[in-house]
Each structure stands twice: as C-alpha cells, then as structure tokens.
Amino acid sequence: MSFPKNFLWGTATASFQIEGAWDEDGKTPSIWDEFCEQPGAISDHSNGKTACDHYHRFREDVALMAEYGIKNYRFSVSWPRILPEGTGKVNEAGVAFYNALIDCLLEYGIRPWMTIYHWDLPACLERKGGWVSEQMPEWFAEYTGVLADRFGDRVKDFFTINEPQCIIGLGYMTGGFAPGLKLGLKEQVTACHNLMKSHGRACQVLREKVKDVRIGYAPCGASVIPKDEQNPADVEAARKAYFAVEKDSPSFSVAWFSDPVILGTYPEDGLKLYGQYLPEGWQEDMKVICQPLDFYAQNIYEGREVRAAENEDGWETVPYPAGYPRTACGWPVTPRALYWGPRYLWERYHVPFLISENGMSSHDCVMLDGKVHDPHRIDYLHRYIREYRRAGEDGVDIRGYFCWSLMDNFEWARGYSERFGLVYVDYPTGKRIPKDSLAWYAETIRTNGENL
C-alpha cells in the first residue's frame, strides 16, 4: 500500500532559527534574542542575529524547494517582527516580508502552512508576565487577528502553537530554553492553561476572519512503544504510559496539553496531581480551549519502549540496549515511534493526523567532491516514514508529513552545533548545498512513497 492519493509532503522551519535580521526593519528583540545574551545559555556561544539570513535570501530558498518538488512549506511568523510592542501598532515592514514570502511560495506552486507561534515571544511581553499572565490569551488573539487580516486571503492552513511542552517545560520549568525561568508548580500550571486558552482564542479568531481556514495544533512528545507488539498487555501498557501525566510536573505531558484542546477536559490523573494549581473558573475556560480542529499534528523524533509490569503504574520502561543507534545530537533512533505515536493519538483523539516535524541531526560536512553525502539521514527517514505508512495501513487517518528541516539552522540552545537540514548551510558565506537526502526526499515525494 502506498500513501493516500492526496498525501501532503513538505518541509518545515521556524522564524528565529533561519531568518536572522534580528533588529532590521522595525523588529524588536524576542525572548530568544535576549536568552542568547545570557552567559552559557547557548552551548557554542552563538546567537540568531544572522542565522541562515533567510530574511534576505528567501527567494533563493523557495526556488530550491521548488526545484526539488516540495509542494508544502511550514514556516512560522516572528511575533516581534509583526507587532514590535507585542500589541498595538503593526510593523508594516514585517508584514511586507511575509507577504513577499507567501507570494513567492504561491508563484512556485508551494502551499504555505503558517505556524503562528514557534517560541519567539516579544521580550516586552515576557516582562509583563509572558505565558503566566492572564492577559496572554487576548494578546495572542490580537496577534492572530493581524495575521488573519494580512495573510488569510492566501494562507488557509495554520498551526496555532508549536510544541507547548517545550515552551513551558524548557522555558518555565528547567530554564534550558528562553526565557530561562525555573518557576514553581502553580506558575507552570497557570502558564500551561493560558497557553491552551491562547490556542483556543486563536482558533476563534481564525474561524471568524479567514474564509475556508484549516486549523491545527502541533504539540510534541516522545512516543511510547510496546516492547512486544504481539503482546496485548505490552500494547495497553504503552498506551497508558504515553498518556500518563508526569508526577513532577505536567509541563512535558502529551495528554495534559491535548486532552483539553480536543476532548475539552484535563486528564483525570493530571487533575489529581495538579488541579489545585489551576486558576479559579478554569472549567468555564474549556469552552474557549476546546475548538474544532481540521488536523492534529505531532512533532515526533524518538520513542521509548515499555512493557507491562506488576507495579503501581502497570508498566516499566525498557532500557535501550548497549550500543543503541543515536543521531549526532544523541537522540535514539527508534523508527517505530512513527507507528505507535500516531496510532495511539488517532485512537484517543480521532482527528486527521499530520507529522509536523520529524528528522535527524547528522555529522554532515562538505566532502572532497564538493557535495554533502548524508546516508544516515536517508536511512533514518526511510525507516521512520515506512513505519508511518504502516500506521496508515492499520487505519490511522494520516494526511501529511513535514520533514525537519528544510535547511541547517540555529538549533536553539545547541546553537549551530547540530545540522538537521536537507540543505547544508555554510554559515560564514550563507551558501546553500543540497544534501543527498534532499534528492532522496524529492524522489519520495514524486513517487508518493512508493520508493520505500
């Protein structure tokens, strides 16, 4: 069986990771601009001031996508480029940039998929409380309204928020990502709630303003894989483990961030642990948080195996074997993550499914022949996408796959030390070199996965 006839193949990027032009044309600092200035925050002491210079080179990047047959492009918008003060006056130069990008995509026959928020909150709003502020849902609604008004005539596909688990878990719990805070449980839970309410308000605004709009949500989380797929006890144990809310914080949970959005309620185990920290009247907020979605997406890179166990939880994690395969950044290579993650999510939520990010960091370099050969990435993508196809064969309503990433870029707290792209970027010169994996992916797109 091949992929569905109208299956969507694409690539993805994020504004802060590729755009650069950090203070040009009216843009103000984001929390990531300021986080990069904190000593030790970025492992290679770099920043996103120039990144891939996509702000100035987007036409070249779009032409490259078109050359290789990429028909869908997921990109995010820089909030402080559109609203330098977070709210209020619109920065027309910022609007002009995204208008030019969107028009360029459409000229080449590439469908734009806009992510409203991929982590670059205006720093001025963080100083007003950021996601902990009860005003955030209305700030977010105002920002979404500007995007809807200015781009909704051509962009019909929107992701509201990318990886809420990282926004709160890494930004407000561990402090490893911007804004680098380590807050208590009450503030973490408040931030989670405000984030989901912001998602809901964005959905309402988009439905009101954009004709024929399609809306999705892009959380993340490592899949949980049954040790023995033929053992019903292991399959059920993995399902329970996948949706269980962690006992130290809800900030990295799959169910905590998706049950309210899709099912209209917090998971029962999460309420027992953290219900006391929710804001007063949170039940009424579910009317805002739970909005109809056209697709549910997930960023999936890896998974962990579990098996049934006679303990309090009913499962136990199976250690990775000695010498297990890993990517350049140390993440485990677990192709079955793209079968079991989508399967469990489909069974629980029954919303058409997309992979909004999947890919790997590899030890890429320009070789003596002037090319970039990345067989490990090709093998990784081949194995993962084949498992995703298997999920579709077993009844999951799979609609699309976005490879992370179009090009090497600023990999958040790891700086430029990791290369996830299908296109190699020589940062000193900005030169783009298509990797072997881009040609392989182009063939996968052309054959709709029949080459797998």
Buried (B, 14 or more C-beta within 10 A) or exposed (E): EBBBEEBBBBBBBBBBBBBBBBEBBBBBBBBBBBBBEEEEBBBEEBBBBBBBBBBBBBEEBBEBBBEBBBBBBBBBBBBBBBBBEBBEEBBEBBBEBBBEBBEBBBEBEBBBBBBBBBBBBBBBBBEBBBBBBEEBBBBBBBBBBBBBBBBBEEBBBBBBBBBBBBBBBBBBBBBBBBBBBEBEBBBBBBBBBBBBBBBBBBBBBBBEBBEEBBBBBBBBBBBBBBBBEEEEBBBBBBBBBBBBBBEEBBBBBBBBBBBBBBBEBBBEBBBEBBEEBBEEEBEEBBEBBBBEBBBBBBBBBBBBBBBBBEEEEBBBBBEEEEEEBBBBBEBBBBBBBBBBBBBBBBEBBEBBBBBBBBBBBBEBEBEEEEEBBBEBBBBBBBBBBBBBBBBBEEEBBBBBBBBBBBBBBBBBBBBBBBBBBBBBBEBEEBEBBBBBBBEBBBBBBEEBBEEB
